[in-house]
Amino acid sequence: MNDTLSNNLQFESYMEPVQVTFSFAAPGWQLLFSFAGLVVLLFIIYGFIRYRKNRYKREALHSLKMETNRLFPLQKYDELIYSACMLTKQVAMHQYKRIDIASIESNDWVLFLNHSCKKNLFSNDDAVLISSVYENRSGTSPENVVNFINRIKYWIKNYKYVTPYSQ
């Protein structure tokens, strides 16, 4: 049956379509390049906005670096810890209300710092370290100060906005 059907159908020469030449002037390519350009422009704008928005973090890190370079060689560890704590309070006040941040001290301050960061960086030893500065008790080791400053740097870079820690 199939043989008779194929014998009865006689195909003439095939009509091949004209070959289309490749061109970037086609509307599809223009649309694709326009969309890609828009996406790149949006990423640039988003990056610029984030850069401007985080300026206070960069300035805080620079200030902390300058204070560390100034006070650490002089072995003024208490002043360095005090200035680092004040700097973190200033950074926190940039995001939270001043009235919520200004009154927090020692253990509550450490709890706030841990609450507002991705991981718990600070321990009760840090609360003792902070309170020793306010009580004029010296005797902090340089290793403790360096570790504390590094945790402060990490907190400034990575803290997140959460609802204020209620005491």
JOMOKA-V192616 format. One record per backbone hydrogen bond with DSSP energy under -1.0 kcal/mol. NH is the residue of the N-H (numbers start at 0). CO is the residue of the C=O. E is the energy in kcal/mol with one decimal. If there is no record, write none. Layout:
NH|CO|E  NH|CO|E
//
This chain:
4|0|-1.8  5|1|-2.3  6|2|-1.8  7|3|-1.8  8|4|-1.5  25|22|-1.0  29|25|-1.8  30|26|-2.3  31|27|-2.3  32|28|-2.8  33|29|-2.2  34|30|-2.4  35|31|-2.6  36|32|-2.5  37|33|-2.2  38|34|-2.3  39|35|-2.3  40|36|-2.4  41|37|-2.4  42|38|-2.2  43|39|-2.2  44|40|-2.5  45|41|-2.7  46|42|-2.5  47|43|-2.3  48|44|-2.5  49|45|-2.4  50|46|-2.4  51|47|-2.4  52|48|-2.5  53|49|-2.0  54|51|-1.2  57|53|-1.7  58|54|-2.5  59|55|-2.0  60|56|-2.5  61|57|-2.2  62|58|-2.5  63|59|-2.5  64|60|-2.2  65|61|-2.4  66|62|-2.5  67|63|-2.5  68|64|-2.5  69|65|-1.6  70|66|-3.0  71|67|-2.1  74|71|-1.5  75|70|-2.1  76|74|-1.1  79|75|-1.8  80|76|-2.6  81|77|-2.5  82|78|-2.8  83|79|-2.2  84|80|-2.4  85|81|-2.5  86|82|-2.1  87|83|-2.2  88|84|-2.1  89|85|-2.1  90|86|-2.4  91|87|-2.7  92|88|-2.4  95|91|-3.1  100|96|-1.4  101|97|-2.8  103|100|-1.5  107|104|-1.3  108|104|-1.4  109|105|-2.3  110|106|-2.3  111|107|-2.4  112|108|-2.6  113|109|-2.4  114|110|-2.4  115|111|-1.9  120|118|-1.0  126|122|-1.2  127|123|-2.1  128|124|-2.3  129|125|-2.6  130|126|-2.6  131|127|-2.2  132|128|-1.0  133|129|-1.3  134|130|-1.6  136|131|-2.7  144|140|-1.9  145|141|-2.6  146|142|-2.5  147|143|-2.4  148|144|-2.7  149|145|-2.3  150|146|-2.0  151|147|-2.2  152|148|-2.5  153|149|-2.2  154|150|-2.5  155|151|-2.6  156|152|-2.1  157|153|-2.1  158|154|-1.7  159|115|-2.7
//
